[in-house]
Amino acid sequence: IAAAGRPRSILVAGAGGSSAAGDVLAACAGVGSPIPVVLSGGPGLPGWVGSLDLVVVISGSGTSEETLSLAEEAGRRGSQVVGITPPGQLADRVLRARGIHLVLRPPTASVRARAMLWRMAAPLLLLGQSLAVVDGGQEVFDEAADVLDDLALTAGPGVPLGNNPAKDLALVLAASLPLIWGTPGVGAASARRLGRQLAENAGLPSSVGALPEAVRTHARVLAGSWSDPDDEDLFRDRVAEPADRGRPHLVLLGDEAADPLSRQLADAAAAIAVSQGISVTRRTAGGGHPLVRFAELVAELDLASVYAGIALGIDPAGTAASLDVRLGPPGRLQHDPRLGEQEVG
């Protein structure tokens, strides 16, 4: 791939949980990247994509309709195509587009794409290194792996509540409406990851944003009417009242490399939240390579999303296809214990 020369741009296309790997590459490339790294969820390519651009399609299943159509369209436009996917439909489309297939091997057939972040991100980051878009070498992967190992020990399932930061955070998130804001780059990518994981693993809605824009446009949400109703009013009609909409909980994610303006606005957001009686969780990664900083933030957040699902009685391994078969991969049987087996496509 590197021998073909540096492309005009890198477009990373993935659907659902597979799209997270593109966030990792974009965060590691940063604003200093010599070429733009663009993320796309499909189903169509932007009009400017052509023969000078590299299109990377990623899929944990290899059957997502969006990525299938993008691989085919990229081939028609003469783009260089790389596929990170198991053998199957998407791999065949990549090869027909005269592209390069990097074989992705899920540990088991039942593992969801959202649980394969590092398995999908690693070849993408190696690709970025080969094109001099991402700095570092093997030592970066080793350091990130050490961070993941350390956090698995301090926040893993065997560590009890009260001593486990991921479990403590999970209980707070499960009982609130999370507002998840991150500083540009690693922080924002981590915020998007947490928002996706809470939705898929715990069925929790959240509001995700990147600083500084999130604070400027959403600060008034923190000053909304979140006070508890007056329980001392004996004559209050509790039956006729609307259901509790959930009190916000502000999650601020950042790193030491964040720009001064974003750090300043994060401090302001935290101060507003505290003044309104809204609880705040702050996580700040240390220095080092962006991949290591991302791992430092995301490892705990991924575990928290799983713990939140368990706390709410939700199976973190569930899929949207159990709600509507049209949300599953085409041409496969989806099983729902309430509906029985249904064929899609």
Buried (B, 14 or more C-beta within 10 A) or exposed (E): BEEEEBBBBBBBBBBBBBBBBBBBBBBBBBEEBEBEBBBBBBBEBEEEBEEEBBBBBBBBBBBBBBBBBBBBBBBEBBBBBBBBBBEEBBBBBBBEBEBBBBEBEBEEEEBBBBBBBBBBBBBBBBBBBEBEBBBBEEEBBEBBBEBBEEBBEBBEEEBEEEEBBBBBBBBBBBEBBBBBBBBBBBBBBBBBBBBBBBBBBBBBEBBBBBBBBBBEEBBEBBEEEBEEEEEEEEEEEEEEEEEEEEBBBBBBBBBEBBBEEBBBBBEEBBEBBEEBEBEBBEBBBEEBBBBBBBBBBBBBBBBBBBBBBBBBEBEBBBBBBBBEBEEBBEEBEBEBEEEEEBEBE
